[in-house]
Amino acid sequence: MAAAAPPPPPSPAAIPETIVPETAPPRHPLFARIRLGTIFDVPQLHKLIHQMATYERLTDQFSATEASLAFTLFPSPSPPPPFTSFTVFILEVSPDPFPPTPQDPSNFSPILKTFHLDLPIEDSEKDIFRSEIGGDVVVAGFVLFFPNYSTFLAKPGFYIEDLFVREPYRKKGFGRMLFTAVAAQAAKMGYGRVEWVVLDWNVNAIQFYEQMGAKIQPDWRVCRLTGDALEAFAHLNI
């Protein structure tokens, strides 16, 4: 009896049709740097503060000039070392990587970060906010802070007076970058905390701060003496 023929080899499995993934949208790199501000940044700083006053609806209280900012923030001939008095961090952005910078005498190294954006940023004011270092570098924001002290902690801290990011650069992570720079410096110096105030109507800012882990203190109120009231108290007979 003839041997049975071997079974036919199994048919190869059907190869599913290759689905070509859609091309991912191009990403647009933007290079950011935080560096110490200098007296040469005062013209840009003055414009930033005016924009901040406009955003906060407080232009009626804005009286700073370039000369008064230069005199108080960078007193000549010997401004105090950074972090011992008023300190300004400048946020700059550029379409190209920043070149290496020499070590600053303060031992503060500029902070660099690359942002990959879905769309390029349209900045209609980039020419008037061109950085003092030149090129395509544009000033996008700043933070101004100075030391304070907590008797409860028996430690110094930093108080953030102003933090501002220009409108085209908001909600992209630049504000968080500025906050992180101040917090990192406080931690490096062994400080106990970083504090600031926020306007009660600025819900977006409050939510942003809470997401960062900040605790809003509803039971505290800012008290201020200024103008004529300050002068009156200065001349009280005590």
C-alpha positions in Angstrom: 0.0 0.0 0.0 1.4 3.3 -1.0 2.4 5.7 1.8 0.0 8.6 2.3 1.2 11.8 0.8 2.4 14.3 3.4 0.0 17.1 4.2 0.5 20.3 2.2 2.6 23.0 4.0 0.5 25.5 5.9 -0.4 28.6 3.9 1.6 31.6 5.1 -0.4 33.9 7.3 -1.9 36.9 5.6 0.3 39.9 6.2 -1.9 42.8 7.3 -1.8 45.9 5.2 0.8 48.2 6.5 -0.7 51.4 7.8 1.6 54.3 7.2 1.3 56.6 10.2 0.4 60.2 9.5 3.4 62.4 9.5 3.9 64.0 12.9 3.5 67.8 12.8 6.8 69.6 12.8 8.0 70.9 16.2 9.4 74.4 16.5 12.4 74.7 18.9 12.8 77.9 20.9 15.8 78.3 23.1 15.3 80.0 26.5 17.9 81.4 28.9 17.6 83.0 32.4 20.5 85.2 33.3 21.2 87.9 35.9 20.0 91.3 34.9 22.4 94.3 34.6 22.1 98.0 34.3 22.1 97.6 30.5 18.7 95.8 30.8 17.0 98.8 32.4 15.3 100.1 29.1 13.8 96.6 28.5 12.9 96.2 32.2 11.1 99.5 32.2 8.9 98.5 29.3 8.2 95.1 30.9 7.1 96.8 34.2 4.8 99.1 32.3 3.2 96.2 30.5 2.8 94.5 33.8 1.1 97.5 35.3 -1.3 97.6 32.3 -2.1 93.9 32.7 -2.8 94.4 36.4 -4.9 97.5 35.8 -2.6 99.6 37.9 -1.1 102.1 35.5 -2.3 104.9 37.7 0.3 103.7 40.2 3.1 103.5 37.7 5.7 106.2 38.1 9.0 104.4 37.6 11.5 105.8 35.1 14.5 104.2 33.5 16.7 106.6 35.6 15.0 105.7 38.9 15.2 101.9 38.1 18.9 102.2 37.3 19.6 104.2 40.5 17.7 101.9 42.8 18.4 98.4 41.3 21.9 98.9 40.1 23.4 101.7 42.3 26.7 103.1 41.1 29.6 102.7 41.6 29.3 99.5 43.6 26.0 97.6 43.3 25.5 94.9 46.0 26.3 91.3 45.1 23.4 89.4 43.6 20.9 87.8 46.0 22.0 90.1 48.9 19.6 92.8 47.8 17.3 93.4 44.8 18.0 90.8 42.1 16.6 90.6 38.6 16.5 87.5 36.4 16.0 88.2 32.7 14.3 85.6 30.5 15.5 85.6 27.0 14.5 83.5 24.0 16.2 82.9 20.7 15.6 80.7 17.6 19.2 79.6 17.9 21.1 78.0 20.7 22.8 80.4 23.1 26.6 80.3 23.0 28.5 79.4 26.2 29.0 82.2 28.6 31.9 82.8 30.9 31.4 82.0 34.6 29.8 85.0 36.4 31.7 86.3 39.5 28.5 85.6 41.5 28.8 81.9 40.7 25.4 82.0 39.1 25.3 80.1 35.8 22.6 81.0 33.3 19.8 78.5 33.1 19.2 77.1 29.6 16.2 75.2 28.4 14.8 74.2 24.9 11.1 74.4 24.3 9.6 72.4 21.5 6.4 74.3 20.4 3.6 73.1 18.1 3.6 76.5 16.4 6.1 79.3 16.1 5.5 82.3 18.4 4.4 85.4 16.6 5.9 88.3 18.5 4.9 91.6 17.0 7.1 93.5 19.6 10.3 91.5 19.1 12.1 94.5 17.7 11.5 96.8 20.7 12.3 93.9 23.1 15.5 93.0 21.3 18.1 91.9 24.0 21.0 94.2 24.8 23.3 91.3 23.7 22.0 91.7 20.2 21.2 89.2 17.4 17.9 87.5 17.4 17.7 87.3 21.2 14.5 88.7 22.6 13.6 89.6 26.2 10.4 87.6 27.0 10.0 88.3 30.8 11.7 88.9 34.1 11.4 88.2 37.8 12.6 90.6 40.6 13.1 89.3 44.1 15.0 90.1 47.3 15.8 88.5 50.7 13.4 88.6 53.6 13.4 86.7 56.9 11.1 84.3 58.8 11.4 84.5 62.6 9.4 81.3 62.9 11.8 79.4 60.7 14.8 81.4 61.9 15.9 81.4 58.2 16.1 84.0 55.4 14.0 83.5 52.3 13.2 85.3 49.1 10.3 87.6 48.4 9.2 87.8 44.7 8.1 91.4 44.1 7.3 90.9 40.4 7.2 88.1 37.9 6.1 88.9 34.4 6.0 87.0 31.0 5.1 88.9 27.9 1.7 87.9 26.3 3.0 85.9 23.3 5.1 83.7 25.6 2.4 82.9 28.2 1.1 79.4 29.0 4.1 77.7 27.5 6.2 77.0 30.6 8.3 80.2 30.8 6.7 81.4 34.0 7.3 78.1 35.7 10.9 78.3 34.5 11.3 81.7 36.2 9.8 80.5 39.4 12.0 77.4 39.4 15.1 79.6 39.0 14.2 81.6 42.1 13.3 78.4 44.1 16.5 76.7 43.1 18.6 79.6 44.2 16.8 79.7 47.5 17.3 76.0 48.1 21.0 76.3 47.0 21.5 79.0 49.7 19.7 77.1 52.4 16.8 79.5 52.6 13.5 78.6 54.2 10.9 79.7 51.7 9.9 81.8 48.7 6.9 84.1 49.0 4.8 86.4 46.8 1.3 87.9 46.5 -1.3 87.5 43.8 -4.3 89.6 42.9 -7.5 88.0 44.0 -9.2 88.4 40.6 -6.4 86.6 38.8 -7.9 83.1 38.9 -5.6 81.7 36.2 -2.5 82.8 38.2 -3.9 81.4 41.5 -4.6 78.0 39.8 -1.1 78.0 38.3 0.5 78.7 41.7 -1.6 76.0 43.4 -0.6 73.4 40.7 3.0 74.3 41.6 2.4 73.3 45.2 2.1 76.9 46.6 -0.3 77.5 49.4 -2.6 80.5 49.1 -2.9 82.3 52.4 -6.5 83.7 52.5 -6.3 84.8 56.1 -3.5 87.3 55.4 -3.8 90.8 54.0 -1.2 93.1 52.5 -0.8 96.3 54.5 0.9 99.3 52.8 1.9 102.8 53.7 2.8 105.0 50.8 2.6 108.5 49.4 1.1 111.1 51.8 0.2 108.5 54.4 3.8 107.4 54.6 5.0 111.0 54.9 2.5 111.7 57.6 3.7 108.8 59.7 7.3 109.8 59.1 6.7 113.1 60.8 4.7 111.9 63.8 6.0 113.2 67.1 6.9 110.0 68.9 
